[in-house]
Structure formats: C-alpha cells, structure tokens
Amino acid sequence: MAPIPVPDGQPSGYVHPGDGTQHVTYTAGDRIHELWWSGLWQYSDLSAAAAAPIAPAGVGRGYVHPNGTQHIPFRGADFLVHELWWDGSWHYNNLSKAANAQSGAEGAVSGYVHSDGTQHVVYVGQPNGEIHEVWWNGEWHQANLTAQASAPVNTRAKTVRGYAHPGDGTQHVTYQGFDGHIHELWWDGAWHHADLTAASGAPSNVNSLPLPYVHPGDGTQHVTYIATNGHIQELWWAGGWSHADLTASSGAPVGAIDIGQGYVHPDGSQHIPFLTSDGDLHELWWSGGWHYADLSGAQVGNLAKNIGHGYAHPGDKTQHIPFRATGQTTNGHLCELWWNGTWRFADLTQAVGGGP
C-alpha cells in the first residue's frame, strides 16, 4: 500500500448524522484526503476517488445534506469554486462553471445547507473583495451578497464563514473587517449587513478569523475569535448581540494562538478548543458558566502544530479535536484528542497504517 500522506494544512472534522460515520478531511500536496471512521479508522484519497482534475487551494469544512449526501467545497488553484460530493461514491463538480459565476474566489470557501435543502458556498470574490455565493436548489446559481445587502466592501481576511440557523431559517456570513470589527451579512428573505462589534459594544481588537456556531437547543448564536491581547472573546446573540471575554470569565491562561470551531455537545454544553504557543491544547467549555480545562496531559507529549475543527458525535456523545502533531514519532501525523468521559489521545495516521 502507498504511504498515507500527512496533512499540510488544517484538518477539519464532521459527523454524518444519518449513519454515524466520522470524517476528518485535510489537504496533502495537490489532493484532498480523509480519514473516516465506521467502527475503525480508514483512509481515502478523495481527489483520486472523484477524479478531480484541479488541485485544492482553500478547502471548506465538509457538510451533510438532509438527503444523506456529503459535500466538501474548495477553492481550486484556478481560483474557481469546486466540490467533491458523495452519494455512495465520490464525484467532482466545478460549481463556478455550473453557476456561471462571474467572480473568482480568494482564500478558503465555506459551505452549509439550509433547512429548506438549498446548499450554499460563500467566498470572497476577486478582484475587489466582495462576498459572493454559489447556491443550489436543484441547479446552481450565483449571487453577489455584498451588493444585495448594500454592504461596504470591508473584508480584511480573504476567508468568510457561513451558516444557517436551524430554528428561524436565517442565514449568516461572518467576516473580519479592515476596521477591526466583526461584520455579518444575514438573510431573512433578503440580505442585510450588520456590524456585530458595534451592535454588541465589543472592543475593536479582532486578531483572528471569527468562527461562528449555533446552539441548537436554545437558538443562541456565537462568534468566537482571538483578540489582540491574546484573550478569546465571543459575540453572542439571544435576541440582541452581546460581548463576553471568555478568557477572563473562565480563568484561562492568556496566549491563545489558534482556536477551533466551537461546537455543542448533545448535553447542551458548549466547547471551544484552543492552542497555545507551547503546542498544548486547551478548551473553554460552558455549562451554565464558562470553565477552563488544560487538555495537554492527554497529549502524552504529542504537541500540536495547529488545531482543526472539533465536533461532538450525536450518537455516542464522544467529542473529537483533530490536530497536526509534532511528537517524536508522530511529527506531521493527523492525531486527535477524543473524550468519552475522559480525554484520550489517538494517532489517526498510524491507525490507518501510516507513519513509522
């Protein structure tokens, strides 16, 4: 068997809610790969399986459609939007071509599915930084969301994050502006613009990509980020936008250099994993109040290069935080910390037969 390639970028995890399989996707060289679990970990070269003709340059987190299909959107080396999608086998599609999109893409793309079954892939467009989407309702279309929302062109980072609210059906695209504020374009039948930093009274000190998530139990929305002072902050919505310094309220150490996507456990607790410069993993977690946990003891010496998008399994209620390791025998391997009552370490690359 050919060697299992190790990640050269940030890994991203998700769960298929229908069959309970777990999926961690990553790029290596000019291909998209995944390690996936269905009782045991297995490896797939998704680009090869889908016969994708274009190398990835910015890959979005995978998502699952209510019909059971899986989708991994990505920006290609040609600056167009593409996807790999699965319906029992993997396929490739050029979404920019299918939608007749007029703008190329910068940075990484972000995909999600709405409760009405429509699919959406949002991205920063070329050449002027407006936010665009390609979206599907049986066929692919394109739209300039910045223009539709009459929003200023104000995307400091070349990556945006989109999501749909499962309760009220609104759609949201969050991004960092040149003014140090977090902004969003949001949809309730039409697209609008909002300055979330101004609306919440938060300081203008955003120093990372804002990462949004929704609590499916109470309908609150959360946007987390690292501030210029090294604190993890959030803007959160429960009928109106508020601000909180999660580092201060949890008593966590200062110095986060990378955070993972926040996620919600089936018990309603919220979790935000983060990385410090010494390679240790930590988390902030909420259950009526914010708490701090040092997860580094579970790493057993396998320090992290970067942290991936974590997730909670809705069936067995385990939690998973994928990361690239720098340990003596795991250097570059795709690893994870996973929780089933206590935090544990697993070398996923080794589990599928890769590495020394």
Beta strands, then each sheet from edge to edge (+ up, - down):
strand 1: 12-15
strand 2: 22-28
strand 3: 31-37
strand 4: 41-45
strand 5: 56-59
strand 6: 63-64
strand 7: 70-76
strand 8: 81-86
strand 9: 90-94
strand 10: 105-113
strand 11: 119-125
strand 12: 131-136
strand 13: 140-144
strand 14: 161-164
strand 15: 171-176
strand 16: 182-187
strand 17: 191-195
strand 18: 211-214
strand 19: 221-226
strand 20: 232-237
strand 21: 241-245
strand 22: 256-259
strand 23: 263-264
strand 24: 270-276
strand 25: 281-286
strand 26: 290-294
strand 27: 304-307
strand 28: 311-312
strand 29: 319-325
strand 30: 334-339
strand 31: 343-347
sheet 1: 1+ 2- 3+ 4-
sheet 2: 5+ 7- 6+
sheet 3: 5+ 7- 8+ 9-
sheet 4: 10+ 11- 12+ 13-
sheet 5: 14+ 15- 16+ 17-
sheet 6: 18+ 19- 20+ 21-
sheet 7: 22+ 24- 23+
sheet 8: 22+ 24- 25+ 26-
sheet 9: 27+ 29- 28+
sheet 10: 27+ 29- 30+ 31-
end
